[in-house]
Amino acid sequence: MSRPLAALGMFVFAPNVGSFEELERRWKFNWAKPDPIGGAPVKQWTGPGDQTLIIKGGIWPEIQPVGSWKIEAIAALAGSGQPMTLILSSGRVLGRWCVEEIFKKETEFVNAGSGTAMEFSINLSRYSGASSLWPF
């Protein structure tokens, strides 16, 4: 097995089993904007907002045959309501995340023999449940 790029729960992303090409991270910050009578809106800090991640990648069964099941398996586990730990190849633990949405696009290669290319994106939000202090 080649060097892993990341692991989401028990699912490893690596060049030979399906990899991600992009990891996008967003932080949201909440500000209320009440409109006072006769004046301009006044912004008031209400606290930190949600953190989100988007993992985008692809699986090509001709070169990554063991990766073709991965997206459905992640979707099945996400459907159970369990947050998953995300660990990068550097060993950095990004904490626990909730899978909120998965997109999968398949392209059939008619002239290439067997094989369907798969592109995917997995939308995650930071888990903030009761046990969110423990990263695993």
C-alpha positions, 0 to 999 in steps of 0.5 A: 500500500502506498503512503496514506494521504488521510484517514476518515474514520477507518477509511484510508485515502491513498493513491492506490485506493482512492485519493483526494486532490483537494481539502477545503476548510472553512471557519464561520464567525457569527455576528448579529446585525440588529437594525436600530430604529433610525440608525444603521445596523449595529454588529454584535459578536454572538460567538464562533460558528461552524467549521466545515471541510470539503474533501474532493477526489477521485477513484479510477477502478483500473488503477485503484480497484479496492477503492471503488466501494469506499464512497458507498461504505462512507455513506453507510457509516454516515447514515448511522449518525456516527462522527468520524475522526480525520487524520492527515498524512502528517499525523495531524489529528483534525478531530471528529467530523460529521459527514453531512453530504456526499456527492458522487459522479461516475463516468463510464469509459466505453472504449477503454474496456472496463472501468468507471471513473468516479469523482467525489466530494464529502462535506463535513462539519465539526462535531461538537457533541458531548464527547468532542474533547476526545479526538478519537 
